[in-house]
Amino acid sequence: MGVSLAGAVLPGITLGPETVDAAFSVLFATVVLAVLTQLILIGPSGRVPLSALLVFGLAGFVQDALIWWLISWLAPKMSDLRVEGLGTILLAALITRATVVLLSQLSPAGETAED
């Protein structure tokens, strides 16, 4: 969801001239992000206090920025996706991580990690 949002909002990300190309570009970036974030999981397993959430968010932001940097290098070789510049990479990482953190906090309220 964060990849689609970043691709739609940021002018430095081009997905492709046609709908099929754009869909493949989003799918490519989503798969790369999903696989790498599952291999190197940074995040809480449940609801956590705000201080822990900020630490997880910062670590996840760095992880997402590195993955977007990898995507900016790999994507032109495999799809029509183009990511232009470090600023776009950082904003895409911020949008992606903010979406992940927001969705994790919207999960049903249960026990927090402290309990």
C-alpha positions in Angstrom: 0.0 0.0 0.0 2.8 2.4 0.8 4.6 1.6 -2.5 1.4 2.5 -4.4 1.0 5.7 -2.4 4.6 6.8 -2.9 4.4 6.0 -6.7 1.2 8.1 -7.0 2.3 11.1 -4.9 6.0 11.6 -5.6 6.9 13.3 -8.9 10.4 11.6 -8.8 8.9 8.2 -9.3 7.7 7.2 -12.7 5.9 3.9 -13.1 5.7 3.5 -16.9 3.8 4.9 -19.9 0.9 2.4 -19.9 -1.3 0.9 -17.2 0.2 -2.6 -17.5 3.7 -1.1 -17.2 2.7 0.9 -14.2 1.0 -2.1 -12.5 4.2 -4.2 -13.1 6.4 -1.5 -11.7 4.3 -1.3 -8.5 4.2 -5.1 -8.3 8.0 -5.2 -8.7 8.7 -2.6 -6.0 6.1 -4.2 -3.7 7.6 -7.7 -4.0 11.2 -6.4 -3.4 10.0 -4.4 -0.3 7.9 -7.3 1.0 10.6 -9.9 0.6 13.4 -7.9 2.1 11.4 -6.5 5.0 10.3 -10.1 5.9 13.9 -11.3 5.7 15.1 -8.5 7.9 12.1 -7.8 10.1 12.2 -4.5 12.0 9.0 -3.8 13.9 6.9 -4.6 16.8 5.0 -7.9 17.0 2.1 -6.1 18.6 1.1 -2.7 20.0 3.9 -1.0 21.8 4.4 2.2 23.7 5.2 5.4 21.8 8.9 5.4 22.6 9.4 1.9 21.3 7.3 2.8 18.3 9.5 5.7 17.4 12.7 3.6 17.6 11.1 0.9 15.4 9.9 3.6 13.0 13.3 5.1 12.7 15.0 1.8 12.1 12.3 0.8 9.6 12.7 4.1 7.8 16.5 3.5 7.4 15.7 -0.1 6.2 13.0 1.2 3.7 15.4 3.9 2.4 18.1 1.3 1.7 15.5 -0.9 -0.1 14.2 2.1 -2.2 17.8 2.8 -3.1 18.2 -0.8 -4.2 15.0 -0.5 -6.2 16.2 2.7 -7.9 19.2 0.7 -9.1 17.5 -2.6 -10.0 14.2 -1.3 -11.4 15.5 0.2 -14.7 17.0 -3.2 -15.5 13.8 -5.1 -14.9 10.8 -2.7 -15.4 9.8 0.8 -16.4 10.0 2.0 -12.8 12.3 5.0 -12.3 13.2 6.6 -9.0 15.1 9.9 -9.4 17.3 11.3 -6.6 18.0 10.8 -3.0 15.2 13.1 -1.9 12.7 10.9 -3.7 14.2 7.8 -2.1 13.9 9.3 1.4 10.4 10.6 0.9 9.3 7.2 -0.6 10.8 5.5 2.5 9.0 7.9 4.8 5.7 7.3 3.1 6.2 3.5 3.1 7.2 3.3 6.7 4.5 5.7 7.9 1.9 3.5 6.1 3.4 0.4 7.8 3.4 2.0 11.3 -0.1 3.4 10.8 -1.5 0.0 9.7 0.2 -1.8 12.6 -1.4 0.6 15.1 -4.8 0.2 13.5 -4.8 -3.5 14.4 -7.3 -4.5 17.0 -6.4 -3.3 20.5 -5.1 -6.2 22.5 -2.2 -6.7 24.9 0.7 -4.3 24.5 4.2 -5.6 24.5 4.7 -4.4 28.1 1.8 -6.5 29.5 
